[in-house]
Structure formats: structure tokens, C-alpha cells
Amino acid sequence: SSSSSLFHVPAKLSRCISRCHRGAGAPMRSFFLCACPASMDVVWRDLWTAASAHDKSGAFFDGLSATCARMSPELEGISGHLKHLSTGTCEDADAILHSIKRRRGGCLPALSIGAWACMLTAWMGGENGKLAVYLNIALPLLLYTTECLEPGITKWYFTGAFAIRQTIAILFGPDPEWTHRSRRRLPVCFEDLARPRDSLVGYCGREVVHSLSSAAAGPLKPIALDDVVLCTHTSVDRLDLLEPMLEAWGGPASVAIFVTGATSETEVVLSKLRGWLAELHARGLGKVVVSMASARGAAEGTRYDRLYPANVLRQLALDAAVADLVLLAEPAFVPSAGFHNAVGMQEPLGIALRSVFAAGPSAFLVTSFLLFGEGAPAPGLTASELQRHVDEGSAVAFDAYVCPLCRPHGWQWALLTPAASLRFHEAQSGDLHHPAWLLLRSTLPRLPPSLHGVVRPHTGAGRIGWTGLPVGLKASAEQLRARGVRLLVLPGFFLHREKDQPVPSHNDPVLPDRFPNIFFDLLLRRFLATLPPGPNTTDGCDGLTRMLVAGGQRLVQVAPPRPPPLLTLKQGVDASVTLLVVASTVLGSPDLQRLLTSVPWSVHAVAVGAQAFWQAAKEELPRALRSFAPDTLVAVVDAYDSVLLPCDRSLSDEYAAYGKDIVVAAERTCWPVAALCRRCDERYPRGSPDFVACEAFPHLNSGGFLGRATALAEAFDWMRLQGDAIGADDQENAMHYYNTFPERVALDHRQRIWSVMLFTELSAYRLEGCRVVSMHVRDAAAGSGSGSGGGGGGDEVCFAHANGGCRLRDVERKVSSYAGLSAPMPTIDPQDYDEHHGGGSL
């Protein structure tokens, strides 16, 4: 009922609408997110007390305090649910929001307003600690519920845009103004140019407000209609960003140029561009079309309106392209060697691409990379050269560097899959934040012109998801998904740029004001609300066949996002043990390479390219294990923080000595659920060697399993079948299995197989020749030493497991493809660990 102050939905009506939701479109999605139960009326009344006040004291403060007091219990512990809101697709974010709504009182607007009220009361009371806490809750909630708090949508007394503007004023000044009641109905933006109004961001309509001149100059050589056109853009003072791209591409291109300020005189600019085209033609690059966008007609109302209009320029370049098949790339991203020739009509890859396009609506994601250090050799890198840079730590996937939490993996398939294989992997949600597209221009909807800015290459250290970054390309992925377009990863070819290369001018906010980069996210969220939900499809019935024949003789395969359950990383020389690793990333990780180098056995990987690595591992491990002979001795170990040191002990003998089906590593820490950790006297007789060994390393560590293939397959199958009943964490799942089947599992309390190092003392380890000796390693008849070091006690470390971030990073590497960060990982402090992780049994 729209007359309800809180968008209240009767239960029967809610169920009825839910059945029709699939075809109802975006407004219905917002309806479900915004609906609130009648029990939230009391929060609305508290807020009315603040809204009716005439200043920021007295009744105003009392109303905010009451609102905060009612909602603060629902806000406790919510921050962990917010960090992945911007790491996936629109549906991923909505799923998180629905989960929060279901568990936190059933009203997202009340949560948002409550967090904002708590932030304000902390600010007004001078409580800086609470201010920081609630600020990091209020801003994400306001961002993702602003559509529920727009004027005319709901009857809460403050709009989301007003709350965000006041928050910005608190952070950057001047002092926020509260008494002007009309401003409390502030919208995020306005869409009608004929009726401009005060808003938080500025103009967000579908009309282009810039002066456009399509195909203003060039080409100086004819372009074939069946060719592939490179579409890109830049500012008029940054033409140098495009020259390496055009040279490496060597084919037709459509370029959109942004001009503003003193350079906006049309004839002056055209003269400069014609001279530039003549220079390109002299270098054999005459198939270039130039278009222009001028800021003279742009809205000048806000800082956002004056940013570099990236989507306007992208669309302008697309419109001026002669051919329908285009490569849409960002400025300074250079195509790899031979790219244009490989996608030609007569080449195997080009024939396969056109066959996929003909079979159903499809788009190919072209992966992008950052290079560190000296420039790449002209006219571009090959796949083998790039992989060498990745392995050496001087190159990284652009998305992985900017947003590690997004977990992009499409870049691996671009390098692991040869172009000649004609095998195209489906892209995952983590790959779709900054895509370059190879597609039919007619497949891509028109880009929303109000999404400005280009993404600067910078480390994702400290960044949460894609928040605060330009989102024009991310929106294009959502547009394609909403149309049911299959998104595939192009193998063998890619784009690359130098990290220190600049971006086009006017991409930075206008100084001296501080620019709130949350504006990017607000406009994306608003745009996504206009899209219909994507088609309800599943693999095998989504309109595009998995296998097709291209050119009458070539077989093309459309593959799932990840490979079959087993990817072989190394063929060993010792068949006594087979090693399995759960490794979402298998390229560019020195930690994984160190493990591979250290072991004599064959090594296989599961969950490669998986964003939810443990869920994928539970699906793939049983199938992989059953592909081995039933009595094969298999070790399943962590991929990135384990290494086998020189050790004379036989893993087969150590396994047999325990007399159980499975041996699992043991550690000092009870994590992640204290209630699952059992005391040593509950498992072993007091005073026995097993009891003494248990006291030193009492708890299960899931970084190492050793057992016969059949026993391990049954164990991981059991964990998979339990679903959410045993939690989502790998160690929590393993603890449940251990407690349920103690007769099948032994823990390596004596560290005979794995030395688990978190919270152990460095003095307990010493070097003897090429071997590491630990005071914690004891023979089967002994208990465990104190770990004080010194003397001649202890024994060799076999597997070293430096869990919990307690290993050092290689400072010589410029970047880690696994971590996506250039900064070192922090070490967990035991005191903080005990306080924040509920380790009450420590």
C-alpha cells in the first residue's frame, strides 16, 4: 500500500507479487527491497521528532538518538555483510541486501536511516570512534537504499541524497545545514534538462548534453565493412595515449576526442586533428576516423557534470565505426601482438568468433593487464611474453590490481587457453567491472551518457570492492546481461598498459572542492534500477549451443567459467603421494610456484578460477579424488602458504603410524567457531603422550589432509551434502567432520607431517645444514616440547604451513597476481584475534 508511511506490504500481497517478479522488471525489484513491516512505524515516529525540529539541538538530537537506539542492535556486526556489495553483479548485490533485510528487522530504509542517525549523534557528541564505525555502515547502506529514499517514493522525512550530502559536509565541511526543510527532499539527480533542480550529483538523463561532431575527420584510407574496428577515446591534449594502440592494432579505428576550455574552437581543433591524422597516415595508419565531443553544451551545475564524459565518448566512437564488429578499448590499453590479424574473416579465430555471434547474442571479454617497469616492445606483447611478466611479478590483471576482492579470473583463461584451441570460457561476475569488449555493435545497447570518468590504475590495497570508481564499463556488462547476451573470454589476445601512463585530462574532480567518489556508485545503482532482470537461464538451455562447427571444419567449444575438476600443474617423479591444491589462481603466484618446486610428486589443482573457492572445491574434490585409484595416497594442502622442506621422514609411514583413514593438520588456534573445539581431556586420557601432544597443538587446521583417495572423497562429499548446516568456511566444515567421525580422523598434534606456524615462536626453529628443525616436532612416543628452542631436541620440519599471514612477502616483486596487492599482508595479533574472533577457548 503506497499510503503506508513505510511502504508496508501485506503478506498475501507480497506472496502474490513474488510469483510475478520474474517478468515485472526493475521497479518491482526496488519494491521488494524498499518494503518495510508495520513494526517499523515506531522508528518512523522517532525520526519525525528530529524532522520537525527547527535546529540541530534539543528535539532534533533527541529524535536522532531515539532512532539510533532502536536500530543499533540491528546494526551490530553488519559491516561484514557489506564488504561484498560492489564486488559482483546487480543480482549479487541484491541477494546480499535481501539477506540483510531478512535478518535485520525487515526494513532496509530503517537500517540506513538508523545508521545515519547513529553517525550524526556520534558526531554531535564528539565521539570520533563511534563516528568512524557508523560512517562505514551508513554510507554503504545509504548508497544501496537511496532508490527507496527518493522524493515521491517513500514518506521517510529525509531522502538518501540529503543524508549523503550532510555526511559529506561532516567530513569535508562546511558545517551541514539542517533547518532548510525543502532540502530534506533532495533527489540524487535530475533527468529533465528543461527543468533543472538542485540535486546531489547533477544531471542523469538519457539526453547527451555535450556538443557532438561524429566522423569529423578521416579516414584517409577506405575501411572494409567486414573488418574489425578499434573504438577508443581520449582528450585532445592526450592524443599520445592512442598512438601505441593504433600502431599495435594496425587496422581501422574510430576515435572520439574530448575538447573543452580554450581548445574548444572547432576549426582550431579540427586543424590539429587533421595534422595528427596525416602523421598517422604517413606511418601506414590511415584507417582512422575522428569524432569530437565538446563541453560547451554540457551542464555546468555540479562537479560531477564537469568530469571527463567517458560514456559519451565511447558511444560516439561506436557510432562512427564503419563496421559492425568492434573492439571497445580504453585509452592507453595497447592490443597484443597480432590481435587485428587473428580476428580477420579468413583466420581460424575470426571465423570461430563470427560463428559464435551467428549462433546467438554473444560478446567477448578482452582481458586487460598492467605492466610495471620498462615499456613493452612495440608493437605489443605476445601471450608468452605477458605470462613471463606475470610469473616474474612485473605484470598483473588490471581488475585484480584495482579490486582484489572482486576475484577476477578471466585473465587466466586468456593466458592458459591457446587461441588456436577455439575454446571460449564463460566470464564470471568478478570479470565484469572494467571490461573491454569484442562484439557486434548492434548487440550493445546505447551506453548511459551520464556515467563519467575512466578508472586510474592504482593498487586496491585498502579498497572495498569497486566502490568509488567510475562504472561506465561495469554498466555495459549489466546491460548485456539484461539482454541475455552470453559473455565469453577471448583466449590468447589481450590489452596491456603501463601502470604509470596518464589518463585523459578532466578525469579528475574540479579543485579546490573535495569530490565525493560515491557519486559514481549512486548513478550506477540508479541506472541498474531501470534494467529488467536478466533471463532465467541455466547451462545447456540458454540459447547458445556448447559445441558448434565454424567454417565447415573447425570445432568450436563454449566452456563453463572453469575447467574440468582436475588441472595438472606438475608431473612428479615420485608416485608414493599425489598432491592436490585448492588454487583459484594458478598463474603469477610465487607462493604456489615455491610449493610446486619443493615437492617430488605430481600436483593437480581444483577450484581454479572459482570466486567461492571452498564451495567449488567441495564440488570438485570428490570427483577429482575418484579419478585416482582408490588406494592412492593423496595430500590436500593449501596452495599459497605451504612448502615442503628437506625431510627424511616418509609421509606414507607417518600416515600409517596414525592408524586412521585421514590425518589432518593441527594448530594452536581455535578458529573460526569456538563451540566446535573440544578439550584435549575429552579426546585423550590425561597424562598420556597423546594428551601432552594435544595440549601443544590442540585444534584442527584445514590446510592439510592426508589419506587414501576413497576416504578423502567420502569426507569432502559429506561436507558438501551438509550444505549451510555446517557453515561456509573450510575449517569449520572440517571441524564438523572431525567431531562427527572421530574414529576416522587423526590430528597431527606432533607436527610430524605439517608444522603449522601461526602463534609459534621463531626461537623454536633452527637451521641444521639445509634442513629446518623444530622443537615442536616429536616422535610418536613423546608428547610435545615447550617450543622454547635451544639444545638438540626436536626434529625436521616436513610441510611448513605459514598460515594466518605469518609469512613474509617477496619485496623484489612489484605485484602479486594472487593477492592483488603491492602492500605486505598483516600478521594477526593473538590478542586482537581472541577479542574479535570469539576464540573463547584459547
N, C-alpha and C positions, 0 to 999 in steps of 0.2 A: 504494500500500500504506500503510494508516494506521499500520502498525507501524514504518514508517521514521521515524527521528528528524527528518527534514527534509521530510516529505510528498513523498517521491520518487515519481515516476510513470514506470513503464516506457514506452518509446517506443511500442510497439504498442498498449498500453492507452490512451495519450494520443491516438493517432490514432483509435482506436475511439470514445472518448468525444467527441472533437471532432465526429464526424459526427452525434452525437445532441445536440449542445449546444443547438441552437435551442429545443428543447422541454423542456430539462432544468430551467430556472428558475435563480434566483439562487444556490443552493448550488453548482451546477456552475460558475458564473462565478467564485465565490470559490475553487473547487478549482483552476482553471487559474491564477489569479493567485498562489495560495499554493504551488503545487507547485515543488519545487527538485530539481536534479540531484544525483546522489550525490557529485559533486565538491565540494559544499559541506559535506560531513561534517567536513572539516578546520576550517572556521570554527566549526562546532558544538562541536568539541572545544576550541578556544581559548576559546570562551565558557564552557564547563564549568569551565575553570580559574578564571575570575572568579566564577562562580556558587557554586563550592564553597568559596570563601574566607570567612573569618569577619569580615573588616573591609575597609576601603577602601584598604588598602596592601598591599604585598608581592604575593602571588599574585593578588589582585584586580586590581591595577594591571597586572601582567604579562599576565593574561588579556585585559583590555581592550586593551592595547597591541598584542598579537598579533592580535586580531580587527581592530583598526583597520588594522594594517599589511597584512593580507591583502586588505581591502576598499577601502582608499583609492585604489588605481589605478582601480577601477571607479567611484569617486565623482567623479573629476576631470571637470570640465566638465558635470556632470549638472544643475546648477541651471537652466540654460536650458530643459531639458525639463520642469521642474516648474512653471513660472510659469503655464501654462495649464490646470493640473489642475482648477481651480474656475471656469473661465470658460464652460464648456459643459455638455452633458448628461452623464448617467451613462455612456453609451456613449463619449462623447468622452474622459472621464477614463480609462475602462478601456483605450481604444485607446492613450493615452499610456503607461499603466502597462505594457501588453503590449510596447510598443516599447522602453521602458526595460529591461524584463526580458530581452527578446531580445538586446539589445546590451550588457548589463552583467552577464553571468555567469549569467543564467537563474534568479535567486532573489531575489525582492523582499524577503522577510523578512531574508535575509542582508544586503542593501543597507541596510535600515532599521536593523538592529542594528549593522552596521558603522559607519554614520554616527553613531549614538548613542554607540558606543564611542569614536570619534574625538573627539566633542564632550566626553565625560567625561574622556578623557586630557588634552585641552587645558585643561579647567577645573582638573583636579587638578594640572597642571603650571604653571598660571598664565599660559598662552599665550592672551591675550584675543583676539588677531587670529584664530587658528585656531578658538577657541570660537565667534566670531561666524559664521565661514564654515560650520562644520559644524552649528551650530544651525539655520541657514537651509536646510540639506539634510535634517537628521534629522527636524525637525518635520513637513514635508510628507510625507516617506516614511512616518513612523510613523502619521500620520493616515490615509493611504490603504492601509496594510497592517495596521492594527490588527485587522481581521477575521481575518487569518492568524495573529495572535499572541494570540488569546483562550485562556483556560484550557479544556482539553479539545479544542482544535482542533489544536494543534501541540505539539511537545516541545522548543521553544526554552525556555531556562531563565528568560527574563524575558518577561512579557507586554508588549504595546504600551502598555497603560494604566499599568503600573508605570514603564516608561521615560518616559512623558509626565509622570507625577506627579513623578518625580525631576528631570526637566528644569524643571518649574515651580518646584520647590524651589530649584534652582540659580539661577534667575532672580530669584525673589521672596523666598526664604527660607521657613521656617528651613532649616538645613543638612540635606540629604537623609539619610535613614536607610537603610543598606544591609544590616544584619545580620539583620533580621527576614525569614526566608526565606519565610514564608507570604504576605507582602505582595508577593513577586515574582510571585505568581499572580493579581494584582489584575485584575478584569474592568473593562471600560469602564463598565457599568451593570448593574442587576438588573431583572428583569421580573416577579418574583413578589412581590406585596405581602405575602403571608403569610410569606415567607422573605426579609426584607431582609438585605442583607450589605454589607460595606464595598466601595465601588466608586469609580471615578474621578469619574464625573459624578453618579450618583444613579439615580432610578427612570426606566425607559424602557419600561414595559409598555404594553399596549393599554387597560388599565382606567383610567378617569378617577378621579383621587384627590380632586378638588375636589367640594364640595357644590354641586349644580346645582338651579336652580329655573327651569324652562322656562315661558315666557309668563306671568311672574309679574304683569304689569300691562299694560293696554291690549289691543287698540286701542279708542279711543273712537269710531271710525267703522268701518263694515264694509269689508272688503277683498275684492275680486273674485278668484276662483280663477284667472282668466286674466290677471291683472295681473303686472307685474314687481316683485319685492320687493328693495329695497336691504338687504343684510345687512352689518352692521359691528359694532364693539365699542369699548369704552374702559373706563377705571377710573371709579369712582363720583365721584371728585373732578375728572374731566376731561370732564364732560358738554358743556362748551363746545366741545370739538373736533367734536362731531357736529352742532351746530345749523346751521352753514353748509351742511353736507352735506344735511341733511334739507330745508332751505329751497330749495336749488338743485334737489334731486330732485323735491320736490313730490308724491311718490307714497308707496305703502306702504313701510314699513321694519321690519326686525327687528333689534333692538339687544341685544347681550349686554354686561352690566356686571360688572366685576370688583370685588369688595369684600373688604377684609382689615383686620386690626387692629381698632382701636376702632370702625370703621364697619361691622363685620360683624353687628351686631344686626339681625336680619331686619326687624322691624317698623319700626325707625328708618329703615332704608334704603328699604323699600317706601313709607313715607310721603313721603320725599324724592322718589322716582321718580314717585309718583302726582302730586305737585305739579308736577314737571317736565312730565309728560305733559299736565296741564291747561293749562300755559302754552303748550305746542306746539299743543294743540287750539284755543286762542284765536287762534293765528296761522294757522289753517287747515291744521295738520299733525296731524290726529287719527288717521291710519292708522299708528301706531307701536306695535309690540309690544316689550316689555322683558322680558329674561330676566336671571338673575343666576347668577354663579359665585362661591362663597366659598372662601377659602383655609383655612377651619377644618379641613377634612378632608384637606388636601394633605400630602404627605410633607415633612418638615422636615429631612431628613438633610443636604442639601448646599446650597451657594449656588445652584446651578442650579435645584434644586427650588423655590426661592422666587421665581423670576423671574415676570414677567407671563406668564400662560398663554395666549398668543395663539391657538394652535390649538384649545384647549378652548373659547375664546370664539367663534372663527369657527364651529366646529361647532355650538355652542349656538344661535347666531343662525340658522344654516341650518335646524336642526331646528324652530325656532319660526316659520319663514316659512310663511305660509298657502299661497302659490302655489308651483308647481314651478320657474318661471323666475325666476332670482335674479341680482342683481349683487352680487358679493362684493368689498367695498372696504375698505381700511384706514382707521383713524381720521384725520380732518383732510384726507382727499382728497375734494375737492368735485367733484361731477359737472358737466360742462359744460352750457351753456345749452340747454334743450330736450331733454335726454337722455331723460327719462322719457316724454315725449310721443312722441318719434321711434320708440321701441321698442314702442309700443302696438300692439294687434292690428289696428287699421284703417289704420295708417300703412304706406307702402311699405317702409321699412326693417324695421319689425316683422314684416310679412308675409314678407319675404325671410328674416329670421332664423329664423322658425318653419319655413319650407320647408327650410332647411339642416338644422335639427335633425331634421326628419322624414326627410330623405334618408339620414342616418347619424349616428353619435355624433360630436358636434362641440362645441367650446367656443370662445367669442370672447374673445380677449385685449383688455382695455381698457387702453390706454397711459396712463401717469401722468407728470406733469410737476411740476417745482419752479419756483416763481416767486420772484424776488429783488426786494426793494424793497417798494413800497407794495402793499397788497392789491388783489385783483381786484374788479371791480364785481359786486355782487350782481345776480342770483342765480347767477352763474357766467360763465365765459368762452365766447365763440364760437370756432370753429376759426380764423377770420380774425384775431381778436384775439390768440389764442395764437401764431399764426405770426408776427405782428408782434413779439411779445415775444421769440420765438426769434431772429428776424433781428436784433433790437436787442441781443441778449445778456443779456436780463433773464429768460429762461426757458430751461430745459433738460430733456430727458427724465430722469426720476428714475434709471433704470438707468444711463444714460450718465454721470451725475454721480457715482453711488456706485461704479460699476465700469466705467471706461473700457475696460479690457482685454476686457470681455465683448462689446463691439461690438454693442450692441442697435441695430436699425434699424427695428423695427416702428413706432416712433413717427413715422417719416417717412411711412409709408403712411396713418396716421391723419390726417395733415395734407394729404398730396398727393392722396389719393383722396376725392372728394366722397361723402358718404353716399348721395346720390341715384343714384350710379353702380351701386350694388348689386354692387360688385366687392370681393371679400374675399381679401386676400393671406394666404398661409400664414405662420405665425410661425416664426422661426428660434430656434436654441438660445440665442443671446445675449439673446433677449427674455423668457426664461422664469425669471429669477432672482427677480423680485418682481412676479408678475402679479396684476392684478385680473381677475376672471372674470365674464363674462355667459354663463350656461349653465343647462341644466336641472339642478336639484338632484339628480335621480336619476342623472345622468351622473357626478357627482363622488363618488369613494369617500370613506368616512369618513376624516377627517384624523387623522393620528397625534397623540395628545394630549400626547406628551412633547416636542414641538418648541415651545419657548417663545420669547418675545421678539418685538419689532417692530423694523424697521430704521429707524434715525435717518437723516435726510437730512444727509449731510456729504460733502465732496469725496473723490474716490477718489485724490487725489494720494498716492503712496507705498503705496497698497494693491495687493496682488497678487490679482486675481480677486475672488471672493465670499467668500474665506476670512475667518473671524472675524465673520460677520454672521448674524443669525437666518435660518432656512432653511425655515420652515413653508410659505410660499407656493411656494418652489422645489420642495419635496417634492410639493406638489399638482400641479405641472406634470408631474413624473415619474410620479405616479400615473395621470394622464390618458393620458400617452404609453404607459404599460404596458398600458392598456386598449385601445389603438388608437384613441383619440379624436383627431379632426382638430382642430388648434389654428389658429385663424384670427384675423386682426387686424380689430377693429371700426373701420370708417372713419368719420371725421367727428366722432366723440364721444370723450371722454376724461375723465380725472380730473386735478385740479391741487390743489396745496397750497402754502402759503407756506413758504419754507425755514426761517424762524425759529419756526414753530409748534412747540409742545412735543409730546411723545408721552405716552401714558398712564403713570401712576405705576407703580412697581415694575418698570419695564422695565430699570432699571439694577441692576448687581450689588449685593449687600448689603455695605456697608462695615463694617470697615476693610479687609477682605481684597481682594487683587487677584483679579479674576475672569478666568480663562483663557478667552478667547472661542473657543478651539479646540474647546470643548465642543459648540458648535453644529454644527461640521463632523463631529465624531466621531459624534454621534447621527444626522445625516443619512446618513452613509456606512453606518452600521449599518442604518438603515431601508431604504435603497436595496437593500441585500443581500437583503432579503425580497421584493423585487418581481420578478416574472417579466420576462424580456426582452420588449421591445415587438414587435409584429407585424412580420414581414419583408415590408414593402410597398414598392412603387415608385409613382411618379406614373402615374396612369391606371388602376391596378388596385387601389386602396386602399379600395374600398367606398363612395366618395363621388364622384359624377359632377362633372365640371368645369363643366358648364352645366346649369341646371335652370330651370323656369318656376315663378314664385311668383304665387299669386293668379289664375292663369289667363291672365295677360297680361304679367307682368313677367319679364324675363330676368335671372337671377342667375348671376354668374360666380365660380368659386373659382379664384384665380390662384396661380401659384407665388410663392415668397417675394420674388422680384424682378421688375421689369417686363421687357418686351422689350429686346433688346440696346441700343437707342438711345433715350435720353431727351433731348429737346431742351431746353436751358437758355436759349438766346437765339437769335433770328433776326437775322442780321447785315445790314449794308448793303454789304459788300464781298465779292464772290463769288470773289476770287482764291485764297483759302485757306479751308479748313474746319478747325475746331479740335475735337479730341476730348480729353476729360479722363477719367482713371480716378478716379472720385469715389464712394466708398461712402456719404458723407454729402453731401447737396446743399442742406440747409436749415440755417440758423443759423451758417454759416461766413463770417466777414468776409473770410477769405483767398480763398475761392472767389469771393465777390462782387466783390472787388477785381480778380481776373483777368477776370471777365465784363465789368466796366465798362471795362476797359482796352483790349479788342480790338474791332475793327470787324467781325469775321467771325461767322458762325453757330457756335454752340458746342453740342456734344452730349456727353452723359455715358454711360459704360459702367460696369459693376460697381456700380451704385447698390444700396445695401443689402447688399452682399456682405461677409461676415465675412472670408473669404480673398480679398482684393480682387484679387491678382495672378492666382490660379487662375481666378477668374471673368473677369478681363479677357482672359486668353488664349483663353477660350471665346467671348467676346462681340466682341472687337475684329475678328477676321476677318469675322464676319457683318455687323457694322456697316460696315466698310470696303467690303465688296462691295455694300452698298446704295447706294453713291455711283457716279457714272460712273467708269470705270476710270482716266481721266487726271486726276481731281480731285486737287489738291494738298492734302494733309492733314497737319496738325501734331498730334502726340500729345504732350501736355505734362502735367506734374504739376499737380494741381488746387489745392493749398493753399499752395505756396511759390513760385509763378511769377506774374509780372506783365509786361505789355507796356508799355515806357516809350516816350515820344515818339521816333521814329526814322524818318529819311528813307529808309533802305535798303529795298529791295523784297525780301521773303522769297522771292518767285519767282525773282528774279535771283540771289540768293545761293545758292539751291538749284541753279540751272542751272550756276553757276560751279564747283561741286564735281564735276560730271560723273559722279556715281554715282546709283544707284537710290534710296538712302536716306542722309540726313545725320543723324548722332546727336550730341548734345551731348558736350562733353569737360570733364574736371575734373582737378584736381591729384592727387587721391587714388586709390590702387588699392584698390578695395573691391568685393565682400567676399572675393574669393579671389585672393591674390597670385599664384598659379601661372598665372592666366589673363591677367595683364598682361604685354604684350610691350614690350621696349625700343624706343625710337624708331629706333635704328640697325638694328633688324630689319625696320622698315617703310619707312624713307626713307633716301636717300643722305646720308651725313654732310655737314654744311655747307650743305645745300640749304635754301631757305626753309621747306619742309615739315618738315624735321628740326628747325630752330630753333623753329618754331611748336609742334611736338610736345613739345619739352622743357619748355615753359611749362605746357601743359595736356595731358599725355600720355594720359590714361586715359578710357575711355568713361563717360559719365553717362547713365543711362536716363531722366532727367527730361525729355528732349526728343527726338522723332523727327520728321523731315520727309521726305515722299516721296509718290509717286503712290499712290492708293488700292490699286491692284492689288499693287504691290511691298510695301507695308506689310502687306497681308492675307497674302501669302505668307510674310513674315518671322514674323509672330505665329503663323501656322499651324504653321510649322516648330518654333518654340519649344514650342507646345502638344504636338505629336506626340512630342517627345523625352522628355516626362514627367520623372521624377525623375533621369534620367541627366544633366541639365544643372542640377540644383539646383532650389530652390524660390523663390529671390529674383529679382526682376525684373531687377536689374542683372547678376546672374550669368548669367541666361538670355540677355540681350542681348550680353554679352561672348562667350558661346559662339557666337552667331550671327555676330558680327563676326569672330572668329577663323576660323570655318569658311568664310565668304564675304567675304573682304576686298575682292574685286573689286566687290562690290555696295554697300559701306558706306564712307562718308567720315566722319571725326570732325571736329567744328567746333573744331579746335585754336586757330584765330584768334579765336574768340568772336564771329564775325560775326553769328550768329543768337542764340545763348544765351550770356549771361555767367553762368558757374557760379561762385558766390561763396565756397564753403567753402574756408577756408585762404588766401583772398586778403587783401590789405592794404587797409584803409579809405583810406589815402593814395593808392591807385591810382585812386580815383574822385573826380570833381569835378562841380559843377553849372555848367552854362552856360545861363542862362535857365531854360527848363522842361525841359531835357534833362540826362541823366546821361552824362558822358563817362568812359570807362575807358581807362587806359593799356594794358590787356591786349588791346584790340580793335585789330587790324592789318588792313591791306588784303591782298589776295591775293598781292601780290608781295613783301610783307615777312614777316619771321619774327614775333617777338613781343618786346615791350618787357620791361623788367625789373620793371615794376609798381611802380616807386619813386614815381610821381606827379610832380606839378610840371610846369612847362613847358607847351607847347601840343600835345603829342603825344596819340595815342590817337584814339578815335572813339566815336560814340554807342553806348550800350547799347540793344539791342532787347529781347529777352526777358531779364529778370533772374530768375535761379533761385537763391533763397536757401536752398540745401539744407543738410542736416545740423543743423537747428535754429539756424542763424546769424541768423535774423530776429528782430526784437523783436515782442512781443505788444502788442496794444492794451490799455493799462491801464484804459481807460474801461469796457471790457466787464466785466460781473460774471462771465461764464462763456462758454466756447466750446463749442458743441454738437459741434464736430468732435473737439476734444481731450478733452473731458470733464473738464478740469482748470481750476482757477482760478489755479494757480501757473504762472509762466513756464517755458518749455522751457529746459533747459540747453544750453549751447554745447559741442560736442565739443572737447576739448583735443587738439591733434595728438600730443602725447607719449603721452597715455593711449590715443589711437586706435591709434598704432603698436604699443603694447605689447599691447593686449588684442584687436585685430582681425587680428593676423597680417599687417600691412601691411609685410612684409619688403622690398618693392621700393621703399618710399618713399625 
